[in-house]
């Protein structure tokens, strides 16, 4: 397929849908098996995609930011979500397990270095992975930056975003007693891990609905109802990670940026991101001399925002033309 002809301008610059040439379940130990897929060109530039959440899982849409003639596209569902098993499980499921899993994937697929592409929690994980294995990352492409700090969690679960969406915040917060509103993450944790499936699903749908409603700048103030099994995995895993501060020291990602100061990167950030406000992306850019910040002015958090889609696709097309200099 001709590269120029392959672009789908009606879909905001995305490439047409493609099917994987490889799907398999990879045993990563601790009783976990993770879903891994590859598509595009088996001899192409390797790019690995880190989905958000934690607990969001990967989707076919995530394949479409890459020219399939140029890229070897690797997607996987992180522990406990998507097609990985056991589903919604938090046992042996931490940030450092995920970093180990990523290395397991890289070694299993025989890849020396790759491009890392991640958004939201996927951007967090991308930074953590790069700081842990800087010699394996040729370029970082990050969207909707989340640095896993207390101030970011306080913004979204402590009423900051709720000042812009008071009716949705009331719907989210009213499910727990008022005397627990000072710590909504812990309040939801009790219900998401109550051991009663019906209660867990009820609170999981509310947790996922609050986040999904604020993801797009096009939202008109409606909670989005997610399927029960998806919501339960998404909410339990996300809450589990947030209760444990993602197993990071406060401010660790910015503190450790000197470890990857030499790695080039692109940050794509929605100006009106209600979930991960632009301040984190700006702070990251200031601490990262090899980065470029692309602020998309009429966009929120979602990967599907048109301006975000266009910037990400443009970035990947530009990197494709730099293959020889990247050594991939």
ChimeraX commands (.cxc) that place a marker at each C-alpha (Angstrom):
marker #1 position 0.00,0.00,0.00 radius 0.5
marker #1 position 1.34,3.43,-0.91 radius 0.5
marker #1 position 2.10,5.47,2.21 radius 0.5
marker #1 position 0.40,8.64,1.02 radius 0.5
marker #1 position -2.61,6.77,-0.30 radius 0.5
marker #1 position -2.86,4.81,2.94 radius 0.5
marker #1 position -3.70,7.84,5.09 radius 0.5
marker #1 position -7.34,8.24,6.06 radius 0.5
marker #1 position -7.89,11.99,6.32 radius 0.5
marker #1 position -11.55,11.56,7.23 radius 0.5
marker #1 position -10.45,9.84,10.45 radius 0.5
marker #1 position -8.07,12.60,11.49 radius 0.5
marker #1 position -5.01,11.18,9.76 radius 0.5
marker #1 position -5.19,7.62,11.11 radius 0.5
marker #1 position -4.05,4.70,9.01 radius 0.5
marker #1 position -6.71,2.19,7.90 radius 0.5
marker #1 position -7.47,-0.72,10.26 radius 0.5
marker #1 position -5.01,-3.62,10.16 radius 0.5
marker #1 position -5.08,-7.09,11.67 radius 0.5
marker #1 position -2.28,-8.62,13.76 radius 0.5
marker #1 position -0.04,-11.23,12.19 radius 0.5
marker #1 position 0.76,-12.64,15.63 radius 0.5
marker #1 position -1.29,-13.05,18.79 radius 0.5
marker #1 position -0.22,-15.02,21.81 radius 0.5
marker #1 position -0.44,-15.31,25.57 radius 0.5
marker #1 position 2.94,-14.84,27.24 radius 0.5
marker #1 position 3.57,-16.47,30.62 radius 0.5
marker #1 position 5.32,-13.84,32.77 radius 0.5
marker #1 position 5.27,-15.80,36.01 radius 0.5
marker #1 position 3.41,-15.26,39.30 radius 0.5
marker #1 position 0.39,-16.97,37.76 radius 0.5
marker #1 position -0.03,-14.20,35.17 radius 0.5
marker #1 position -0.29,-14.56,31.40 radius 0.5
marker #1 position -0.40,-11.41,29.30 radius 0.5
marker #1 position -1.86,-10.92,25.85 radius 0.5
marker #1 position 0.65,-9.75,23.22 radius 0.5
marker #1 position 0.04,-8.94,19.56 radius 0.5
marker #1 position 2.13,-7.80,16.61 radius 0.5
marker #1 position 1.00,-6.17,13.39 radius 0.5
marker #1 position 2.44,-4.17,10.51 radius 0.5
marker #1 position 5.84,-5.05,9.03 radius 0.5
marker #1 position 7.73,-7.86,10.85 radius 0.5
marker #1 position 10.99,-6.28,9.66 radius 0.5
marker #1 position 9.91,-2.73,10.43 radius 0.5
marker #1 position 10.86,-0.26,13.14 radius 0.5
marker #1 position 9.72,-1.74,16.45 radius 0.5
marker #1 position 7.31,0.37,18.47 radius 0.5
marker #1 position 5.66,-0.81,21.69 radius 0.5
marker #1 position 2.41,0.74,22.92 radius 0.5
marker #1 position 1.64,1.20,26.62 radius 0.5
marker #1 position -2.08,1.61,27.27 radius 0.5
marker #1 position -3.57,3.76,30.00 radius 0.5
marker #1 position -5.37,3.10,33.24 radius 0.5
marker #1 position -3.79,1.15,34.83 radius 0.5
marker #1 position -6.32,-1.39,33.68 radius 0.5
marker #1 position -7.48,0.10,30.39 radius 0.5
marker #1 position -6.25,-2.60,28.02 radius 0.5
marker #1 position -5.20,-2.10,24.41 radius 0.5
marker #1 position -7.58,-1.66,21.49 radius 0.5
marker #1 position -7.45,-2.01,17.66 radius 0.5
marker #1 position -7.56,1.80,17.39 radius 0.5
marker #1 position -4.09,1.97,18.93 radius 0.5
marker #1 position -2.61,0.21,15.87 radius 0.5
marker #1 position -3.67,3.00,13.56 radius 0.5
marker #1 position -1.12,5.70,14.42 radius 0.5
marker #1 position 1.62,3.86,12.55 radius 0.5
marker #1 position 2.35,3.25,8.88 radius 0.5
marker #1 position 2.02,-0.56,8.70 radius 0.5
marker #1 position 4.60,-0.69,5.90 radius 0.5
marker #1 position 7.21,0.93,8.14 radius 0.5
marker #1 position 6.48,-0.17,11.70 radius 0.5
marker #1 position 6.51,-3.43,13.62 radius 0.5
marker #1 position 3.71,-2.59,16.04 radius 0.5
marker #1 position 3.60,-4.35,19.42 radius 0.5
marker #1 position 0.63,-4.05,21.76 radius 0.5
marker #1 position -0.06,-5.87,25.01 radius 0.5
marker #1 position -2.60,-5.91,27.81 radius 0.5
marker #1 position -0.95,-5.22,31.16 radius 0.5
marker #1 position -1.47,-7.62,34.03 radius 0.5
marker #1 position -5.05,-8.13,35.11 radius 0.5
marker #1 position -6.85,-6.37,32.25 radius 0.5
marker #1 position -7.98,-6.80,28.66 radius 0.5
marker #1 position -7.28,-10.34,27.51 radius 0.5
marker #1 position -4.57,-10.94,30.11 radius 0.5
marker #1 position -5.32,-13.41,32.87 radius 0.5
marker #1 position -6.28,-13.61,35.69 radius 0.5
marker #1 position -8.74,-10.80,35.04 radius 0.5
marker #1 position -9.07,-7.89,37.50 radius 0.5
marker #1 position -6.42,-9.48,39.72 radius 0.5
marker #1 position -4.17,-7.30,41.89 radius 0.5
marker #1 position -1.96,-10.05,43.29 radius 0.5
marker #1 position 1.65,-9.70,42.06 radius 0.5
marker #1 position 0.51,-6.68,40.08 radius 0.5
marker #1 position 2.71,-3.62,40.65 radius 0.5
marker #1 position 4.55,-1.07,38.54 radius 0.5
marker #1 position 7.73,-3.11,38.84 radius 0.5
marker #1 position 6.02,-6.29,37.70 radius 0.5
marker #1 position 4.92,-4.39,34.59 radius 0.5
marker #1 position 8.46,-3.13,33.90 radius 0.5
marker #1 position 9.69,-6.72,34.17 radius 0.5
marker #1 position 6.92,-7.89,31.82 radius 0.5
marker #1 position 7.93,-5.31,29.21 radius 0.5
marker #1 position 11.50,-6.57,29.25 radius 0.5
marker #1 position 10.18,-10.13,28.97 radius 0.5
marker #1 position 8.25,-9.13,25.86 radius 0.5
marker #1 position 11.28,-7.40,24.33 radius 0.5
marker #1 position 13.55,-10.38,24.91 radius 0.5
marker #1 position 10.94,-12.88,23.74 radius 0.5
marker #1 position 10.48,-10.96,20.47 radius 0.5
marker #1 position 14.22,-10.55,19.97 radius 0.5
marker #1 position 14.18,-6.75,19.90 radius 0.5
marker #1 position 17.28,-4.78,20.87 radius 0.5
marker #1 position 15.84,-1.24,20.99 radius 0.5
marker #1 position 12.39,0.14,20.29 radius 0.5
marker #1 position 10.25,3.27,20.28 radius 0.5
marker #1 position 7.99,3.57,23.34 radius 0.5
marker #1 position 4.53,5.08,22.73 radius 0.5
marker #1 position 2.21,5.65,25.70 radius 0.5
marker #1 position -0.55,7.89,26.98 radius 0.5
marker #1 position -1.85,8.82,30.44 radius 0.5
marker #1 position -0.75,5.94,32.71 radius 0.5
marker #1 position 0.99,4.62,29.59 radius 0.5
marker #1 position 3.12,7.79,29.62 radius 0.5
marker #1 position 3.92,7.19,33.30 radius 0.5
marker #1 position 4.92,3.62,32.56 radius 0.5
marker #1 position 6.94,4.75,29.53 radius 0.5
marker #1 position 9.01,7.07,31.71 radius 0.5
marker #1 position 9.50,4.43,34.40 radius 0.5
marker #1 position 10.54,1.82,31.85 radius 0.5
marker #1 position 12.95,4.21,30.12 radius 0.5
marker #1 position 14.51,5.24,33.43 radius 0.5
marker #1 position 14.93,1.56,34.32 radius 0.5
marker #1 position 16.26,0.47,30.90 radius 0.5
marker #1 position 17.56,3.59,29.13 radius 0.5
marker #1 position 19.65,1.58,26.68 radius 0.5
marker #1 position 16.55,-0.05,25.20 radius 0.5
marker #1 position 14.60,3.09,24.26 radius 0.5
marker #1 position 15.29,4.87,20.97 radius 0.5
marker #1 position 12.52,7.49,21.35 radius 0.5
marker #1 position 9.68,8.26,23.75 radius 0.5
marker #1 position 6.31,9.45,22.45 radius 0.5
marker #1 position 4.10,10.45,25.39 radius 0.5
marker #1 position 0.53,11.77,25.45 radius 0.5
marker #1 position -1.54,13.21,28.31 radius 0.5
marker #1 position 1.28,13.14,30.85 radius 0.5
marker #1 position 0.63,11.72,34.32 radius 0.5
marker #1 position 3.55,11.78,36.78 radius 0.5
marker #1 position 1.77,9.79,39.52 radius 0.5
marker #1 position 2.10,12.53,42.15 radius 0.5
marker #1 position -0.18,13.30,45.07 radius 0.5
marker #1 position -1.16,16.68,43.63 radius 0.5
marker #1 position -2.38,15.06,40.40 radius 0.5
marker #1 position -4.45,12.49,42.29 radius 0.5
marker #1 position -5.81,15.21,44.58 radius 0.5
marker #1 position -6.84,17.20,41.51 radius 0.5
marker #1 position -8.91,14.40,40.03 radius 0.5
marker #1 position -10.15,12.61,43.16 radius 0.5
marker #1 position -10.14,15.50,45.61 radius 0.5
marker #1 position -12.57,17.85,43.91 radius 0.5
marker #1 position -10.33,19.92,41.63 radius 0.5
marker #1 position -11.77,18.63,38.38 radius 0.5
marker #1 position -15.13,18.54,40.14 radius 0.5
marker #1 position -15.16,22.34,40.24 radius 0.5
marker #1 position -15.53,22.28,36.47 radius 0.5
marker #1 position -18.02,19.41,36.49 radius 0.5
marker #1 position -19.93,19.80,39.79 radius 0.5
marker #1 position -22.92,17.72,38.69 radius 0.5
marker #1 position -20.71,14.77,37.69 radius 0.5
marker #1 position -18.59,15.13,40.83 radius 0.5
marker #1 position -21.72,15.03,42.96 radius 0.5
marker #1 position -22.81,11.85,41.19 radius 0.5
marker #1 position -19.38,10.27,41.78 radius 0.5
marker #1 position -18.88,11.39,45.37 radius 0.5
marker #1 position -22.44,10.87,46.64 radius 0.5
marker #1 position -22.05,7.09,46.54 radius 0.5
marker #1 position -19.92,7.18,49.70 radius 0.5
marker #1 position -20.69,8.80,53.10 radius 0.5
marker #1 position -19.71,12.45,53.38 radius 0.5
marker #1 position -17.28,11.76,56.21 radius 0.5
marker #1 position -15.18,9.75,53.73 radius 0.5
marker #1 position -15.04,12.44,51.04 radius 0.5
marker #1 position -11.63,13.65,52.25 radius 0.5
marker #1 position -10.09,10.49,50.71 radius 0.5
marker #1 position -12.16,9.27,47.79 radius 0.5
marker #1 position -9.52,6.81,46.61 radius 0.5
marker #1 position -9.60,4.96,49.93 radius 0.5
marker #1 position -13.37,5.23,50.16 radius 0.5
marker #1 position -13.78,3.58,46.77 radius 0.5
marker #1 position -11.09,1.03,47.62 radius 0.5
marker #1 position -13.29,-0.40,50.38 radius 0.5
marker #1 position -16.14,-0.94,47.93 radius 0.5
marker #1 position -14.13,-2.08,44.92 radius 0.5
marker #1 position -12.58,-4.84,47.05 radius 0.5
marker #1 position -15.57,-5.66,49.24 radius 0.5
marker #1 position -15.82,-9.25,48.04 radius 0.5
marker #1 position -19.40,-8.66,46.91 radius 0.5
marker #1 position -19.46,-8.73,43.12 radius 0.5
marker #1 position -22.57,-6.58,42.70 radius 0.5
marker #1 position -21.19,-3.84,44.94 radius 0.5
marker #1 position -17.80,-3.99,43.23 radius 0.5
marker #1 position -19.40,-3.56,39.81 radius 0.5
marker #1 position -21.60,-0.69,41.01 radius 0.5
marker #1 position -18.63,1.28,42.29 radius 0.5
marker #1 position -16.43,0.25,39.37 radius 0.5
marker #1 position -18.95,1.67,36.91 radius 0.5
marker #1 position -19.04,4.93,38.86 radius 0.5
marker #1 position -15.22,5.11,39.00 radius 0.5
marker #1 position -14.85,4.43,35.28 radius 0.5
marker #1 position -17.79,6.68,34.43 radius 0.5
marker #1 position -16.27,9.69,36.21 radius 0.5
marker #1 position -13.01,9.32,34.31 radius 0.5
marker #1 position -14.53,8.51,30.92 radius 0.5
marker #1 position -16.92,11.45,31.13 radius 0.5
marker #1 position -14.04,13.91,31.46 radius 0.5
marker #1 position -11.77,12.36,28.83 radius 0.5
marker #1 position -12.99,14.27,25.79 radius 0.5
marker #1 position -13.43,17.98,25.30 radius 0.5
marker #1 position -16.60,17.09,23.40 radius 0.5
marker #1 position -18.31,15.67,26.50 radius 0.5
marker #1 position -21.67,17.29,27.29 radius 0.5
marker #1 position -21.79,16.31,30.94 radius 0.5
marker #1 position -22.92,12.70,30.75 radius 0.5
marker #1 position -21.51,9.72,32.64 radius 0.5
marker #1 position -20.52,6.96,30.22 radius 0.5
marker #1 position -21.67,3.48,31.25 radius 0.5
marker #1 position -18.89,0.90,30.77 radius 0.5
marker #1 position -19.46,-2.88,30.54 radius 0.5
marker #1 position -19.31,-4.52,33.95 radius 0.5
marker #1 position -16.22,-6.70,33.43 radius 0.5
marker #1 position -14.23,-3.91,31.81 radius 0.5
marker #1 position -15.21,-1.42,34.52 radius 0.5
marker #1 position -14.38,-3.83,37.33 radius 0.5
marker #1 position -10.87,-4.54,36.01 radius 0.5
marker #1 position -10.21,-0.90,35.15 radius 0.5
marker #1 position -11.41,0.51,38.48 radius 0.5
marker #1 position -9.84,-2.16,40.71 radius 0.5
marker #1 position -6.45,-1.96,39.04 radius 0.5
marker #1 position -6.39,1.83,38.84 radius 0.5
marker #1 position -7.45,2.17,42.46 radius 0.5
marker #1 position -4.93,-0.47,43.56 radius 0.5
marker #1 position -2.11,1.45,41.89 radius 0.5
marker #1 position -3.23,4.81,43.24 radius 0.5
marker #1 position -3.66,3.58,46.82 radius 0.5
marker #1 position -0.04,2.42,46.61 radius 0.5
marker #1 position 1.23,5.61,44.92 radius 0.5
marker #1 position 2.23,3.43,41.94 radius 0.5
marker #1 position 5.12,2.12,44.09 radius 0.5
marker #1 position 7.03,5.34,43.40 radius 0.5
marker #1 position 8.54,7.95,45.68 radius 0.5
marker #1 position 6.80,11.32,45.50 radius 0.5
marker #1 position 8.30,13.22,42.58 radius 0.5
marker #1 position 10.44,10.27,41.51 radius 0.5
marker #1 position 9.87,10.58,37.77 radius 0.5
marker #1 position 11.06,14.18,37.57 radius 0.5
marker #1 position 13.88,13.46,40.01 radius 0.5
marker #1 position 15.20,10.68,37.79 radius 0.5
marker #1 position 14.95,12.50,34.46 radius 0.5
marker #1 position 18.77,12.91,34.28 radius 0.5
marker #1 position 18.89,9.13,33.65 radius 0.5
marker #1 position 17.17,9.64,30.29 radius 0.5
marker #1 position 18.15,13.21,29.45 radius 0.5
marker #1 position 19.86,11.90,26.30 radius 0.5
marker #1 position 16.81,10.01,24.99 radius 0.5
marker #1 position 14.83,12.10,22.49 radius 0.5
marker #1 position 11.11,12.39,22.97 radius 0.5
marker #1 position 7.87,14.02,21.93 radius 0.5
marker #1 position 5.16,15.10,24.38 radius 0.5
marker #1 position 1.63,15.63,23.01 radius 0.5
marker #1 position -0.67,17.31,25.51 radius 0.5
marker #1 position -4.26,18.53,25.32 radius 0.5
marker #1 position -4.52,22.10,26.58 radius 0.5
marker #1 position -7.91,21.38,28.20 radius 0.5
marker #1 position -7.06,17.98,29.67 radius 0.5
marker #1 position -9.27,17.62,32.75 radius 0.5
marker #1 position -7.78,14.29,33.85 radius 0.5
marker #1 position -4.09,15.11,33.48 radius 0.5
marker #1 position -3.76,18.91,33.37 radius 0.5
marker #1 position -0.94,20.38,31.22 radius 0.5
marker #1 position 1.23,21.43,34.17 radius 0.5
marker #1 position 2.72,17.93,34.43 radius 0.5
marker #1 position 3.63,17.86,30.73 radius 0.5
marker #1 position 5.21,21.30,31.02 radius 0.5
marker #1 position 7.25,20.33,34.10 radius 0.5
marker #1 position 8.41,17.19,32.36 radius 0.5
marker #1 position 9.45,19.12,29.25 radius 0.5
marker #1 position 11.45,21.60,31.35 radius 0.5
marker #1 position 13.37,18.72,32.99 radius 0.5
marker #1 position 13.95,16.90,29.70 radius 0.5
marker #1 position 16.30,18.76,27.33 radius 0.5
marker #1 position 15.85,16.25,24.50 radius 0.5
marker #1 position 12.06,16.62,24.39 radius 0.5
marker #1 position 9.64,18.55,22.21 radius 0.5
marker #1 position 6.29,19.65,23.67 radius 0.5
marker #1 position 3.30,19.78,21.32 radius 0.5
marker #1 position 0.42,21.52,23.08 radius 0.5
marker #1 position -2.88,20.86,21.32 radius 0.5
marker #1 position -5.03,23.87,22.07 radius 0.5
marker #1 position -8.58,22.57,21.59 radius 0.5
marker #1 position -8.25,19.09,23.03 radius 0.5
marker #1 position -8.79,17.15,26.21 radius 0.5
marker #1 position -7.29,13.90,27.44 radius 0.5
marker #1 position -8.57,11.28,25.03 radius 0.5
marker #1 position -6.37,9.58,22.47 radius 0.5
marker #1 position -9.21,10.09,19.99 radius 0.5
marker #1 position -9.17,13.91,20.18 radius 0.5
marker #1 position -8.65,15.04,16.61 radius 0.5
marker #1 position -5.73,17.38,17.27 radius 0.5
marker #1 position -4.03,14.81,19.49 radius 0.5
marker #1 position -4.49,12.12,16.83 radius 0.5
marker #1 position -3.00,14.37,14.16 radius 0.5
marker #1 position 0.03,15.29,16.28 radius 0.5
marker #1 position 0.74,11.68,17.21 radius 0.5
marker #1 position 0.40,10.41,13.65 radius 0.5
marker #1 position 2.56,13.25,12.36 radius 0.5
marker #1 position 5.21,12.39,14.97 radius 0.5
marker #1 position 5.27,8.72,14.00 radius 0.5
marker #1 position 5.47,9.57,10.29 radius 0.5
marker #1 position 8.39,11.89,11.02 radius 0.5
marker #1 position 10.21,9.19,13.00 radius 0.5
marker #1 position 9.65,6.75,10.15 radius 0.5
marker #1 position 11.69,9.06,7.93 radius 0.5
marker #1 position 14.47,9.08,10.53 radius 0.5
marker #1 position 14.92,5.32,10.75 radius 0.5
marker #1 position 18.58,5.33,9.75 radius 0.5
marker #1 position 19.48,7.94,12.38 radius 0.5
marker #1 position 17.57,6.06,15.09 radius 0.5
marker #1 position 19.40,2.84,14.31 radius 0.5
marker #1 position 16.24,0.73,14.23 radius 0.5
marker link #1:1,2 radius 0.2
marker link #1:2,3 radius 0.2
marker link #1:3,4 radius 0.2
marker link #1:4,5 radius 0.2
marker link #1:5,6 radius 0.2
marker link #1:6,7 radius 0.2
marker link #1:7,8 radius 0.2
marker link #1:8,9 radius 0.2
marker link #1:9,10 radius 0.2
marker link #1:10,11 radius 0.2
marker link #1:11,12 radius 0.2
marker link #1:12,13 radius 0.2
marker link #1:13,14 radius 0.2
marker link #1:14,15 radius 0.2
marker link #1:15,16 radius 0.2
marker link #1:16,17 radius 0.2
marker link #1:17,18 radius 0.2
marker link #1:18,19 radius 0.2
marker link #1:19,20 radius 0.2
marker link #1:20,21 radius 0.2
marker link #1:21,22 radius 0.2
marker link #1:22,23 radius 0.2
marker link #1:23,24 radius 0.2
marker link #1:24,25 radius 0.2
marker link #1:25,26 radius 0.2
marker link #1:26,27 radius 0.2
marker link #1:27,28 radius 0.2
marker link #1:28,29 radius 0.2
marker link #1:29,30 radius 0.2
marker link #1:30,31 radius 0.2
marker link #1:31,32 radius 0.2
marker link #1:32,33 radius 0.2
marker link #1:33,34 radius 0.2
marker link #1:34,35 radius 0.2
marker link #1:35,36 radius 0.2
marker link #1:36,37 radius 0.2
marker link #1:37,38 radius 0.2
marker link #1:38,39 radius 0.2
marker link #1:39,40 radius 0.2
marker link #1:40,41 radius 0.2
marker link #1:41,42 radius 0.2
marker link #1:42,43 radius 0.2
marker link #1:43,44 radius 0.2
marker link #1:44,45 radius 0.2
marker link #1:45,46 radius 0.2
marker link #1:46,47 radius 0.2
marker link #1:47,48 radius 0.2
marker link #1:48,49 radius 0.2
marker link #1:49,50 radius 0.2
marker link #1:50,51 radius 0.2
marker link #1:51,52 radius 0.2
marker link #1:52,53 radius 0.2
marker link #1:53,54 radius 0.2
marker link #1:54,55 radius 0.2
marker link #1:55,56 radius 0.2
marker link #1:56,57 radius 0.2
marker link #1:57,58 radius 0.2
marker link #1:58,59 radius 0.2
marker link #1:59,60 radius 0.2
marker link #1:60,61 radius 0.2
marker link #1:61,62 radius 0.2
marker link #1:62,63 radius 0.2
marker link #1:63,64 radius 0.2
marker link #1:64,65 radius 0.2
marker link #1:65,66 radius 0.2
marker link #1:66,67 radius 0.2
marker link #1:67,68 radius 0.2
marker link #1:68,69 radius 0.2
marker link #1:69,70 radius 0.2
marker link #1:70,71 radius 0.2
marker link #1:71,72 radius 0.2
marker link #1:72,73 radius 0.2
marker link #1:73,74 radius 0.2
marker link #1:74,75 radius 0.2
marker link #1:75,76 radius 0.2
marker link #1:76,77 radius 0.2
marker link #1:77,78 radius 0.2
marker link #1:78,79 radius 0.2
marker link #1:79,80 radius 0.2
marker link #1:80,81 radius 0.2
marker link #1:81,82 radius 0.2
marker link #1:82,83 radius 0.2
marker link #1:83,84 radius 0.2
marker link #1:84,85 radius 0.2
marker link #1:85,86 radius 0.2
marker link #1:86,87 radius 0.2
marker link #1:87,88 radius 0.2
marker link #1:88,89 radius 0.2
marker link #1:89,90 radius 0.2
marker link #1:90,91 radius 0.2
marker link #1:91,92 radius 0.2
marker link #1:92,93 radius 0.2
marker link #1:93,94 radius 0.2
marker link #1:94,95 radius 0.2
marker link #1:95,96 radius 0.2
marker link #1:96,97 radius 0.2
marker link #1:97,98 radius 0.2
marker link #1:98,99 radius 0.2
marker link #1:99,100 radius 0.2
marker link #1:100,101 radius 0.2
marker link #1:101,102 radius 0.2
marker link #1:102,103 radius 0.2
marker link #1:103,104 radius 0.2
marker link #1:104,105 radius 0.2
marker link #1:105,106 radius 0.2
marker link #1:106,107 radius 0.2
marker link #1:107,108 radius 0.2
marker link #1:108,109 radius 0.2
marker link #1:109,110 radius 0.2
marker link #1:110,111 radius 0.2
marker link #1:111,112 radius 0.2
marker link #1:112,113 radius 0.2
marker link #1:113,114 radius 0.2
marker link #1:114,115 radius 0.2
marker link #1:115,116 radius 0.2
marker link #1:116,117 radius 0.2
marker link #1:117,118 radius 0.2
marker link #1:118,119 radius 0.2
marker link #1:119,120 radius 0.2
marker link #1:120,121 radius 0.2
marker link #1:121,122 radius 0.2
marker link #1:122,123 radius 0.2
marker link #1:123,124 radius 0.2
marker link #1:124,125 radius 0.2
marker link #1:125,126 radius 0.2
marker link #1:126,127 radius 0.2
marker link #1:127,128 radius 0.2
marker link #1:128,129 radius 0.2
marker link #1:129,130 radius 0.2
marker link #1:130,131 radius 0.2
marker link #1:131,132 radius 0.2
marker link #1:132,133 radius 0.2
marker link #1:133,134 radius 0.2
marker link #1:134,135 radius 0.2
marker link #1:135,136 radius 0.2
marker link #1:136,137 radius 0.2
marker link #1:137,138 radius 0.2
marker link #1:138,139 radius 0.2
marker link #1:139,140 radius 0.2
marker link #1:140,141 radius 0.2
marker link #1:141,142 radius 0.2
marker link #1:142,143 radius 0.2
marker link #1:143,144 radius 0.2
marker link #1:144,145 radius 0.2
marker link #1:145,146 radius 0.2
marker link #1:146,147 radius 0.2
marker link #1:147,148 radius 0.2
marker link #1:148,149 radius 0.2
marker link #1:149,150 radius 0.2
marker link #1:150,151 radius 0.2
marker link #1:151,152 radius 0.2
marker link #1:152,153 radius 0.2
marker link #1:153,154 radius 0.2
marker link #1:154,155 radius 0.2
marker link #1:155,156 radius 0.2
marker link #1:156,157 radius 0.2
marker link #1:157,158 radius 0.2
marker link #1:158,159 radius 0.2
marker link #1:159,160 radius 0.2
marker link #1:160,161 radius 0.2
marker link #1:161,162 radius 0.2
marker link #1:162,163 radius 0.2
marker link #1:163,164 radius 0.2
marker link #1:164,165 radius 0.2
marker link #1:165,166 radius 0.2
marker link #1:166,167 radius 0.2
marker link #1:167,168 radius 0.2
marker link #1:168,169 radius 0.2
marker link #1:169,170 radius 0.2
marker link #1:170,171 radius 0.2
marker link #1:171,172 radius 0.2
marker link #1:172,173 radius 0.2
marker link #1:173,174 radius 0.2
marker link #1:174,175 radius 0.2
marker link #1:175,176 radius 0.2
marker link #1:176,177 radius 0.2
marker link #1:177,178 radius 0.2
marker link #1:178,179 radius 0.2
marker link #1:179,180 radius 0.2
marker link #1:180,181 radius 0.2
marker link #1:181,182 radius 0.2
marker link #1:182,183 radius 0.2
marker link #1:183,184 radius 0.2
marker link #1:184,185 radius 0.2
marker link #1:185,186 radius 0.2
marker link #1:186,187 radius 0.2
marker link #1:187,188 radius 0.2
marker link #1:188,189 radius 0.2
marker link #1:189,190 radius 0.2
marker link #1:190,191 radius 0.2
marker link #1:191,192 radius 0.2
marker link #1:192,193 radius 0.2
marker link #1:193,194 radius 0.2
marker link #1:194,195 radius 0.2
marker link #1:195,196 radius 0.2
marker link #1:196,197 radius 0.2
marker link #1:197,198 radius 0.2
marker link #1:198,199 radius 0.2
marker link #1:199,200 radius 0.2
marker link #1:200,201 radius 0.2
marker link #1:201,202 radius 0.2
marker link #1:202,203 radius 0.2
marker link #1:203,204 radius 0.2
marker link #1:204,205 radius 0.2
marker link #1:205,206 radius 0.2
marker link #1:206,207 radius 0.2
marker link #1:207,208 radius 0.2
marker link #1:208,209 radius 0.2
marker link #1:209,210 radius 0.2
marker link #1:210,211 radius 0.2
marker link #1:211,212 radius 0.2
marker link #1:212,213 radius 0.2
marker link #1:213,214 radius 0.2
marker link #1:214,215 radius 0.2
marker link #1:215,216 radius 0.2
marker link #1:216,217 radius 0.2
marker link #1:217,218 radius 0.2
marker link #1:218,219 radius 0.2
marker link #1:219,220 radius 0.2
marker link #1:220,221 radius 0.2
marker link #1:221,222 radius 0.2
marker link #1:222,223 radius 0.2
marker link #1:223,224 radius 0.2
marker link #1:224,225 radius 0.2
marker link #1:225,226 radius 0.2
marker link #1:226,227 radius 0.2
marker link #1:227,228 radius 0.2
marker link #1:228,229 radius 0.2
marker link #1:229,230 radius 0.2
marker link #1:230,231 radius 0.2
marker link #1:231,232 radius 0.2
marker link #1:232,233 radius 0.2
marker link #1:233,234 radius 0.2
marker link #1:234,235 radius 0.2
marker link #1:235,236 radius 0.2
marker link #1:236,237 radius 0.2
marker link #1:237,238 radius 0.2
marker link #1:238,239 radius 0.2
marker link #1:239,240 radius 0.2
marker link #1:240,241 radius 0.2
marker link #1:241,242 radius 0.2
marker link #1:242,243 radius 0.2
marker link #1:243,244 radius 0.2
marker link #1:244,245 radius 0.2
marker link #1:245,246 radius 0.2
marker link #1:246,247 radius 0.2
marker link #1:247,248 radius 0.2
marker link #1:248,249 radius 0.2
marker link #1:249,250 radius 0.2
marker link #1:250,251 radius 0.2
marker link #1:251,252 radius 0.2
marker link #1:252,253 radius 0.2
marker link #1:253,254 radius 0.2
marker link #1:254,255 radius 0.2
marker link #1:255,256 radius 0.2
marker link #1:256,257 radius 0.2
marker link #1:257,258 radius 0.2
marker link #1:258,259 radius 0.2
marker link #1:259,260 radius 0.2
marker link #1:260,261 radius 0.2
marker link #1:261,262 radius 0.2
marker link #1:262,263 radius 0.2
marker link #1:263,264 radius 0.2
marker link #1:264,265 radius 0.2
marker link #1:265,266 radius 0.2
marker link #1:266,267 radius 0.2
marker link #1:267,268 radius 0.2
marker link #1:268,269 radius 0.2
marker link #1:269,270 radius 0.2
marker link #1:270,271 radius 0.2
marker link #1:271,272 radius 0.2
marker link #1:272,273 radius 0.2
marker link #1:273,274 radius 0.2
marker link #1:274,275 radius 0.2
marker link #1:275,276 radius 0.2
marker link #1:276,277 radius 0.2
marker link #1:277,278 radius 0.2
marker link #1:278,279 radius 0.2
marker link #1:279,280 radius 0.2
marker link #1:280,281 radius 0.2
marker link #1:281,282 radius 0.2
marker link #1:282,283 radius 0.2
marker link #1:283,284 radius 0.2
marker link #1:284,285 radius 0.2
marker link #1:285,286 radius 0.2
marker link #1:286,287 radius 0.2
marker link #1:287,288 radius 0.2
marker link #1:288,289 radius 0.2
marker link #1:289,290 radius 0.2
marker link #1:290,291 radius 0.2
marker link #1:291,292 radius 0.2
marker link #1:292,293 radius 0.2
marker link #1:293,294 radius 0.2
marker link #1:294,295 radius 0.2
marker link #1:295,296 radius 0.2
marker link #1:296,297 radius 0.2
marker link #1:297,298 radius 0.2
marker link #1:298,299 radius 0.2
marker link #1:299,300 radius 0.2
marker link #1:300,301 radius 0.2
marker link #1:301,302 radius 0.2
marker link #1:302,303 radius 0.2
marker link #1:303,304 radius 0.2
marker link #1:304,305 radius 0.2
marker link #1:305,306 radius 0.2
marker link #1:306,307 radius 0.2
marker link #1:307,308 radius 0.2
marker link #1:308,309 radius 0.2
marker link #1:309,310 radius 0.2
marker link #1:310,311 radius 0.2
marker link #1:311,312 radius 0.2
marker link #1:312,313 radius 0.2
marker link #1:313,314 radius 0.2
marker link #1:314,315 radius 0.2
marker link #1:315,316 radius 0.2
marker link #1:316,317 radius 0.2
marker link #1:317,318 radius 0.2
marker link #1:318,319 radius 0.2
marker link #1:319,320 radius 0.2
marker link #1:320,321 radius 0.2
marker link #1:321,322 radius 0.2
marker link #1:322,323 radius 0.2
marker link #1:323,324 radius 0.2
marker link #1:324,325 radius 0.2
marker link #1:325,326 radius 0.2
marker link #1:326,327 radius 0.2
marker link #1:327,328 radius 0.2
view
